[in-house]
Amino acid sequence: MSIPAFLAALVLAQAAPAGVPTVLPPPSGSTKPAATPDGMPAPSPAPRSKILTLREALDSARTQNLDIQQLDAKVQAARQFAWKAWSTYLPQVSAGVNVVRNQYEVDFALPGGYWVRDMGSSQGPAGGGSVPGNPSSYIVYPSDMVSAVVQPLVQTQGQVKLTQAVLAPQAIVLIQNAYKAEKTVDYNVQQARRDVLFAVAQIYYGVASLQELSAVQERQVVMTKERERDARVRFEAGTGTKVGLLRAEIDRAQAEEDLKRSQFDFQRLRLSLAEMLNRPDDFDIVIPSAPPKPTGADLPQRALQLRPDVKAAAENLDLAYGERLRIYMQYLPSIGVFGAYNYITASTFSPENYTWQVGVGLTWNILDGGLREASIREATAKIAEADAHKRQVDLAAVTRVKEAELDLQSAIATRTKARERTTLAQENARLVDVAYKAGAATYLESTDSVQTLRQAEVSLVFESLNVDLATLKLLNAVGAFGEVNN
């Protein structure tokens, strides 16, 4: 249920005997709470020493509301999109070490030097055979043998490698898209924050209206007690009827019941406000001034310029175009440079422990089986979806502004009639009271005038609340809710 609907339901739940809604907080000056049917006093709020203004409530919601804290965390997470995108282009440094224990050490013997010896006769096959040259009496004989290690038993390898992209078209577009994604999330969170603060303001105005309605409820209790006392005096003096006394007692009991019920409703709504502020309900509020009405004939156009959700939809459309461009960039080659510094356990074939490498690499994905073409078609469809969503958001924003304007005009017209009705009811109640005291009016006529006045006063306060809520709704629809924008 929306906040305005909740407030309306809360008011309608407290219908007067004649069917007129009344929602009232506990009397501000009452020292003795109304009694419940079982004789127990109705709970009444303890006096609050803290005064919470509308500005303080909104400021508190910005920092303490749990929904807003979750939204702030989402913004902080979105701030990392660009950093992640830049990581694909900035230098990459990696290091690694491997220590391997092989099952066997592989080595073999190699001559460390040679002696030439005269054997005294020709060596080798006659005529040389398969060996080139002619046989001679000389041979080469190893002077000593050296063990050559091919695979050490324990082998250690290490590498530090640096890579840097030089030409990376896809990475450049990816970085641009990351910034667009951040803006989209930021605008969406801004709209969500405004909706939360808007709800806080609505509830605050609702509680303030209940506070105003309490005066009507208090007067009703006082007036019914006075009429009951007059009816009892007349009945005991023989000038009144038992029916008149019973009717007065019923009216007094009904007024006290409404007062008791309104105390619970007032506390319930204040608890809702405290929950949104994430704080105890240890505060009183002050009646805020009526919110300023936005003026001008270009309110729908202002909504298209100010509303964060409209900006988010436009940014999301740009992001969809950017994603398709990133896929197109996959047709181009990427060029990068690299350098590596290596360490390896020395062996016969790697006498140096340290080596280095530098180079340039080119990557060009010429054929990927149609994946890029399919991705482009998918991205084109998402562009159409984002474009339709943007037009839908724009249309909804304009429609909300026009609906809010109609609601405000209706609320103002209804409040005007409620004021007129209240003025007439006050004059009628005054004349009937004079006639009743003079004996020219019956008790039923007096009761009817009082009930009519009560209904008119309750309706006036309720319609005044509707005007304030409709103004807030229009401000929020335009995106010019000053309390939220500041």
C-alpha positions in Angstrom: 0.0 0.0 0.0 1.4 3.4 -0.9 1.9 6.1 1.8 -1.0 8.3 0.7 -3.3 5.3 0.6 -2.1 4.2 4.0 -2.8 7.6 5.5 -6.2 7.7 3.8 -7.0 4.2 5.2 -5.9 5.3 8.6 -8.3 8.3 8.5 -11.2 6.3 7.1 -10.8 3.7 9.8 -11.8 6.2 12.5 -15.3 6.9 11.2 -17.6 8.9 13.3 -21.0 7.5 14.3 -22.5 9.4 11.3 -19.9 7.9 9.0 -17.4 10.7 8.8 -13.7 9.8 9.1 -11.7 10.9 12.1 -8.1 9.9 12.9 -6.8 11.6 16.0 -3.8 11.5 18.3 -4.0 11.6 22.1 -5.0 14.9 23.6 -2.0 17.1 24.3 -3.3 18.4 27.5 -5.0 15.3 28.9 -3.8 14.1 32.3 -6.1 11.1 32.6 -6.3 8.6 29.8 -9.6 7.2 28.7 -10.6 3.9 30.3 -10.8 0.7 28.4 -13.9 -1.6 28.7 -12.2 -3.8 31.3 -11.3 -0.7 33.4 -7.7 -0.5 32.5 -6.5 2.9 31.3 -5.7 3.2 27.6 -2.0 3.6 26.9 -1.0 7.2 26.2 2.3 8.3 24.8 4.8 9.5 27.4 5.8 13.1 27.1 8.5 13.6 24.6 11.3 16.1 25.3 12.8 15.9 21.8 11.4 18.0 19.0 12.0 16.6 15.5 11.5 19.1 12.6 10.9 18.0 9.0 14.4 19.2 8.1 15.9 17.1 10.9 13.8 14.1 9.9 15.1 14.2 6.3 18.7 14.8 7.4 18.4 11.9 9.7 17.0 9.7 7.0 19.8 10.5 4.7 22.3 9.0 7.1 20.3 6.6 9.3 17.7 5.1 7.0 18.7 1.4 6.3 17.3 1.5 2.7 19.5 4.5 2.0 22.5 2.9 3.6 22.0 -0.1 1.2 21.7 2.3 -1.7 24.9 4.1 -0.7 26.7 0.8 -0.7 25.5 0.1 -4.2 26.9 3.4 -5.3 30.3 2.6 -3.8 30.3 -0.8 -5.6 29.4 0.9 -8.9 32.4 3.2 -8.5 34.6 0.2 -9.2 33.3 -0.3 -12.7 35.8 2.1 -14.2 38.7 0.8 -12.2 37.9 -2.7 -13.4 37.8 -1.5 -17.0 41.0 0.4 -16.7 42.7 -2.7 -15.4 42.4 -4.3 -18.8 44.6 -1.5 -20.3 47.0 -0.5 -17.5 50.3 -2.4 -17.0 50.0 -5.9 -15.6 52.8 -7.3 -13.5 52.9 -10.9 -12.4 55.4 -13.0 -10.5 55.6 -16.7 -9.9 57.9 -19.3 -8.4 57.9 -23.1 -9.0 59.9 -25.6 -6.9 59.8 -29.1 -8.4 61.3 -32.3 -6.9 61.8 -34.7 -9.8 61.7 -38.5 -9.3 65.2 -38.9 -10.9 68.1 -36.7 -11.5 69.1 -37.1 -15.2 72.8 -36.7 -16.1 75.4 -38.3 -18.3 79.2 -38.2 -18.6 81.0 -35.9 -21.1 84.7 -35.8 -21.9 86.4 -33.0 -20.2 89.5 -33.1 -22.6 91.3 -35.4 -25.1 94.7 -36.9 -25.7 96.0 -37.8 -29.1 97.7 -41.1 -29.2 99.8 -43.0 -31.8 98.7 -46.5 -31.9 101.5 -47.6 -34.2 99.2 -48.9 -36.9 96.4 -47.6 -39.0 93.1 -47.5 -37.1 89.7 -47.9 -38.7 88.4 -49.8 -41.7 90.5 -49.9 -44.8 89.9 -47.3 -47.3 88.0 -45.3 -44.7 84.8 -47.2 -45.2 81.9 -45.0 -44.1 84.3 -42.7 -42.2 85.7 -39.9 -44.4 89.4 -39.7 -44.9 92.1 -42.3 -44.8 93.0 -44.4 -41.8 95.9 -43.3 -39.6 97.7 -44.5 -36.5 96.4 -41.7 -34.3 93.3 -41.7 -32.1 91.6 -39.2 -29.8 91.2 -40.5 -26.2 89.3 -38.7 -23.4 91.7 -37.3 -20.8 88.9 -37.0 -18.2 85.1 -37.3 -17.8 82.7 -34.7 -16.6 79.1 -35.4 -15.3 76.5 -33.2 -17.2 73.2 -32.7 -15.4 70.2 -32.4 -17.7 67.4 -32.6 -15.1 68.3 -31.7 -11.4 66.6 -33.6 -8.7 65.3 -30.3 -7.2 64.6 -27.6 -9.8 63.5 -24.0 -9.1 62.0 -21.7 -11.6 60.8 -18.1 -11.2 59.6 -15.3 -13.4 58.6 -11.6 -13.2 56.6 -10.5 -16.2 55.3 -7.1 -17.3 52.7 -6.6 -20.0 51.3 -3.4 -21.4 48.6 -2.9 -24.0 49.6 -0.4 -26.7 46.7 -0.6 -29.1 43.5 -2.1 -27.5 40.4 -0.7 -29.2 38.1 -3.0 -27.2 39.6 -1.9 -23.9 39.1 1.8 -24.8 35.4 1.4 -25.5 35.1 -0.8 -22.4 36.4 2.0 -20.2 33.9 4.5 -21.8 31.1 2.1 -21.1 32.2 1.6 -17.5 31.7 5.3 -16.8 28.3 5.2 -18.4 27.3 2.3 -16.3 28.4 4.2 -13.2 26.2 7.1 -14.1 23.3 4.8 -14.8 23.6 3.3 -11.3 24.1 6.7 -9.7 21.0 8.1 -11.3 18.9 5.1 -10.3 20.2 5.3 -6.7 19.4 9.1 -6.7 15.8 8.3 -7.7 15.5 5.6 -5.0 16.9 7.9 -2.4 14.4 10.6 -3.3 11.6 8.1 -3.1 12.7 7.1 0.4 12.9 10.7 1.5 9.6 11.5 -0.1 8.0 8.8 1.9 9.6 10.2 5.1 8.1 13.6 4.3 4.7 12.1 3.6 4.6 10.3 6.9 5.8 13.4 8.7 3.0 15.5 7.2 0.6 12.7 8.1 1.7 12.6 11.8 1.4 16.4 11.8 -2.1 16.2 10.6 -3.0 13.7 13.3 -1.6 16.2 15.8 -4.0 18.8 14.4 -6.9 16.4 14.5 -6.3 15.8 18.1 -7.7 19.2 19.0 -11.0 18.2 17.3 -11.1 14.9 19.3 -10.4 16.7 22.6 -13.1 19.2 22.0 -15.5 16.4 21.2 -14.8 14.6 24.5 -15.2 17.9 26.4 -18.5 18.7 24.7 -20.0 15.3 25.1 -19.2 15.4 28.8 -20.8 18.8 29.2 -23.9 17.6 27.4 -24.0 14.5 29.5 -23.8 16.6 32.6 -26.6 18.9 31.4 -28.8 16.0 30.4 -28.3 14.4 33.8 -29.2 17.7 35.6 -32.4 18.0 33.5 -33.4 14.4 34.0 -32.9 14.7 37.8 -34.9 17.9 37.7 -37.7 16.3 35.8 -37.3 18.5 32.7 -35.5 15.9 30.6 -36.1 12.4 29.5 -34.3 9.2 30.2 -33.7 8.7 26.4 -31.9 12.1 26.3 -29.6 11.1 29.2 -28.9 7.7 27.6 -28.1 9.3 24.2 -25.7 11.7 26.0 -24.0 8.8 27.7 -23.7 7.0 24.4 -22.1 10.1 22.8 -19.6 10.5 25.6 -18.6 6.8 25.5 -18.2 7.0 21.7 -16.0 10.0 21.9 -13.8 8.4 24.6 -13.6 5.3 22.4 -12.5 7.3 19.4 -10.0 9.1 21.6 -8.5 5.8 22.8 -8.4 4.3 19.3 -6.7 7.5 18.0 -4.0 7.2 20.6 -3.0 3.8 19.2 -3.1 5.1 15.6 -1.0 8.1 16.5 1.6 5.9 18.1 1.5 3.5 15.2 2.2 6.2 12.6 4.9 7.7 14.7 6.5 4.3 15.0 6.5 4.0 11.2 8.3 7.3 11.0 10.8 6.2 13.7 11.4 3.0 11.8 12.3 4.9 8.6 14.7 7.1 10.6 16.2 4.0 12.4 15.8 5.6 15.8 13.5 5.3 18.9 10.1 7.0 18.8 11.2 9.4 21.6 10.3 12.6 19.8 7.5 15.1 19.2 7.1 16.9 15.9 6.1 20.4 14.9 3.5 21.4 12.3 5.6 22.0 9.1 4.7 24.8 6.7 2.9 23.9 3.6 5.3 22.7 0.8 5.8 25.3 -2.0 3.8 24.5 -5.1 5.9 24.4 -8.3 4.7 26.9 -10.8 5.1 27.3 -14.6 3.6 25.8 -17.7 6.6 23.7 -18.5 6.5 21.3 -15.6 6.5 18.2 -17.8 9.6 19.4 -19.6 11.2 20.2 -16.3 10.5 16.6 -15.2 12.4 15.3 -18.3 15.4 17.5 -17.3 15.4 16.9 -13.5 14.2 13.4 -12.8 17.1 11.0 -12.1 15.2 8.0 -13.5 14.8 9.8 -16.9 18.5 10.6 -16.9 19.2 6.9 -16.0 17.1 5.7 -18.9 19.0 8.0 -21.4 22.4 6.9 -20.0 21.3 3.3 -20.3 20.5 3.8 -24.0 24.0 5.3 -24.5 25.5 2.3 -22.7 23.6 0.0 -25.1 25.1 1.7 -28.1 28.5 1.6 -26.4 28.3 -2.1 -25.9 27.6 -2.7 -29.5 30.6 -0.5 -30.4 32.8 -2.6 -28.1 31.8 -5.7 -30.0 32.7 -4.0 -33.3 36.1 -3.2 -31.9 36.8 -7.0 -31.6 37.3 -7.0 -35.4 40.5 -4.9 -34.9 43.9 -6.3 -33.7 45.4 -5.7 -30.3 49.0 -4.8 -29.9 51.0 -5.1 -26.6 54.6 -5.2 -25.3 56.0 -7.5 -22.7 59.1 -8.0 -20.7 60.1 -11.0 -18.5 62.9 -11.6 -16.0 63.5 -15.4 -15.4 65.3 -17.5 -12.8 66.0 -21.2 -13.2 68.2 -23.7 -11.4 71.5 -24.0 -13.4 72.1 -27.1 -15.4 74.4 -28.1 -18.3 72.1 -26.6 -20.8 71.3 -23.5 -18.8 74.5 -22.4 -17.2 73.1 -18.9 -16.3 70.5 -18.7 -13.5 69.0 -15.4 -14.7 67.7 -14.5 -18.2 65.4 -11.8 -19.6 63.1 -11.3 -22.5 61.4 -8.4 -24.2 59.0 -8.5 -27.1 56.0 -7.1 -29.0 52.8 -9.2 -29.5 49.9 -8.8 -31.9 46.6 -10.6 -31.4 44.0 -10.6 -34.2 41.0 -12.8 -34.0 40.1 -13.2 -37.6 37.4 -15.8 -37.5 35.5 -16.8 -34.3 32.7 -18.9 -35.8 30.2 -16.1 -36.0 30.2 -15.2 -32.3 30.8 -11.5 -33.0 28.0 -11.3 -35.5 25.6 -12.9 -33.1 26.7 -10.6 -30.3 26.2 -7.6 -32.6 22.6 -8.7 -33.4 22.0 -9.2 -29.7 23.4 -5.8 -28.8 21.2 -4.2 -31.5 18.1 -5.8 -30.0 19.2 -4.5 -26.6 19.5 -1.0 -28.1 15.9 -1.3 -29.3 14.9 -2.4 -25.8 16.7 0.5 -24.1 15.2 3.0 -26.6 11.7 1.7 -25.9 12.4 1.8 -22.1 13.6 5.4 -22.4 10.5 6.5 -24.2 8.4 4.7 -21.7 10.1 6.4 -18.8 9.8 9.8 -20.5 6.1 9.2 -21.1 5.6 8.0 -17.5 7.3 11.1 -16.1 5.1 13.4 -18.1 2.0 11.5 -17.2 2.9 11.5 -13.5 3.3 15.3 -13.6 -0.1 15.8 -15.2 -1.8 13.4 -12.8 -0.1 15.2 -9.9 -1.4 18.5 -11.2 -4.9 17.2 -11.4 -4.7 15.7 -7.9 -3.5 19.0 -6.5 -6.3 21.0 -8.2 -8.8 18.5 -7.0 -7.4 18.6 -3.4 -7.4 22.4 -3.4 -11.0 22.6 -4.6 -12.1 20.0 -2.0 -10.3 21.9 0.8 -12.1 25.1 -0.2 -15.5 23.4 0.1 -14.4 21.9 3.4 -13.6 25.3 4.7 -16.9 26.6 3.7 -18.7 23.7 5.3 -16.7 24.2 8.5 -17.7 27.8 8.7 -21.3 27.0 8.2 -21.2 24.2 10.7 -19.6 26.5 13.3 -22.4 29.0 12.9 -25.0 26.3 13.0 -23.6 24.8 16.1 -23.5 28.2 17.8 -27.1 29.0 17.0 -28.4 25.5 18.0 -26.4 25.7 21.3 -28.1 29.1 22.1 -31.5 27.6 21.3 -30.9 24.5 23.3 -29.9 26.4 26.4 -33.0 28.5 25.9 -35.2 25.4 25.6 -36.1 26.1 22.0 -34.1 23.1 20.6 -34.1 19.4 21.4 -31.2 17.4 22.6 -31.1 15.5 19.3 -30.9 18.7 17.4 -28.0 19.8 19.6 -26.2 16.4 19.1 -26.7 16.6 15.4 -25.2 20.1 15.2 -22.2 19.1 17.2 -21.6 15.9 15.1 -21.9 18.0 12.0 -19.3 20.5 13.3 -17.0 17.6 14.2 -17.4 16.0 10.8 -16.6 19.3 9.1 -13.6 20.1 11.2 -12.2 16.6 10.7 -12.8 16.8 7.0 -11.1 20.2 6.8 -7.9 18.8 8.4 -8.0 15.7 6.3 -8.4 17.7 3.1 -5.6 20.1 4.2 -3.4 17.0 4.5 -4.5 15.9 1.0 -3.4 19.3 -0.4 0.1 19.0 1.3 0.5 15.4 0.1 -0.6 16.3 -3.4 1.9 19.2 -3.5 4.6 16.9 -2.4 3.6 14.4 -5.1 3.8 17.1 -7.7 7.2 18.2 -6.5 8.5 14.7 -6.6 7.0 14.1 -10.0 8.7 17.2 -11.4 12.0 16.2 -9.7 12.0 19.5 -7.8 11.3 18.3 -4.3 13.6 20.9 -2.6 14.0 18.9 0.6 15.4 16.0 -1.3 17.5 17.9 -3.8 19.4 19.8 -1.1 
